[in-house]
Amino acid sequence: MDSSGTERAAATHDAGPSEIIGVLEQGRRQFLALVSHIRPELLRYCARMTGSVADGEDVVQETLARACYELSQMRELPPLRPWLFRIAHNRAIDHWRYEQHRRSDPLEAADHLAADAEFEPENALARTQAVSAAIACFLELAPAQRGCVILKDVLDHSIDEIAAELSLSLPAVKAALHRGRTALRRLTEAQSTPPDPRASSAALKQYARLFNAHDWDAVRSLLADDVRLDLVSQRKASGRRDVGIYFSNYERSTGWHLVPAWFDGIEVLAVMPDAASVNPRYFIELTWAGERLVSIRDFRYVPYIAQEGAFLFEATT
């Protein structure tokens, strides 16, 4: 370690808890700024690996937390994209196994592939099918096939990049791409028509009405004593008192109007720039226990998540 590194280490050693927390938070924010250009791409990957946009964002959070920790043990910065995608792939597989969606089949590295041009790595039709496929369809693919198809046909990574990102051989990547494309084409051809918008719950409608009316006392009365807040990528809070600050921030801000909706199969509040808008900027997810609100997940600071799915709104008469 050089002299400046020794001085920094000594200063950190002598610092109190608040100073240490401040240094760690500064480092976390610097790291997030460093990888911000890769984060939307990570979400596109993780959402399809997990079959859910919200779960995909959870995996992105886990990936960045793991990367930030690993970086603290390194002497130099690794190539960012392949490093982050390796971590994201492993985190997504762990999530998938934990949820027990499917049992994975082992990937066999094929020695030969079909000669049909439809399965060539640069096939445009396969890219079109992958981009338009419903996110949940990707869960039907074995994990390695899923990863290769997403990276190649959704994110346009090269075969060499995919091999490095997933720690696979080139023949294994090509085999997984071949098999994954075959399976995904079959799934997309069997897709049903889009679902009709479902009615939103009375609790969500009431919350939106009170929020839009700036009736903050009434909104706070809905909170459970142990309510939890996740302002994604910014901060977490728990308890009625600490979560109450969150509403104060909205009270001071402009450019929002809440509309009950469904997104990726989840009931949410779509956040519009104003009451006349039809295009949501981001969304908020609420969890209820009876009539009490027990958790709030606000995606205000990761608005790109809204681009990974379609909003469904209750039909009005």
Secondary structure by P-SEA (a helix, b strand, c coil): ccaaaaaaaaaaaaccaaaaaaaaaaaaaaaaaaaccaaaaaaaaaaaaaccaaaaaaaaaaaaaaaaaaaaacccccccaaaaaaaaaaaaaaaaaaaccccccccccccccccccccccccaaaaaaaaaccccccccccaaaaaaaaacccccccaaaaaaaacccaaaaaaaaaaaaaaaaaaaaacccccccccccaaaaaaaaaaaacaaaaaaaacccbbbbbccccccccccccaaaaaaaaaacccbbbbbbcccccbbbbbcccccccccccbbbbbbccccccbbbbccccccccccbbbbccccc
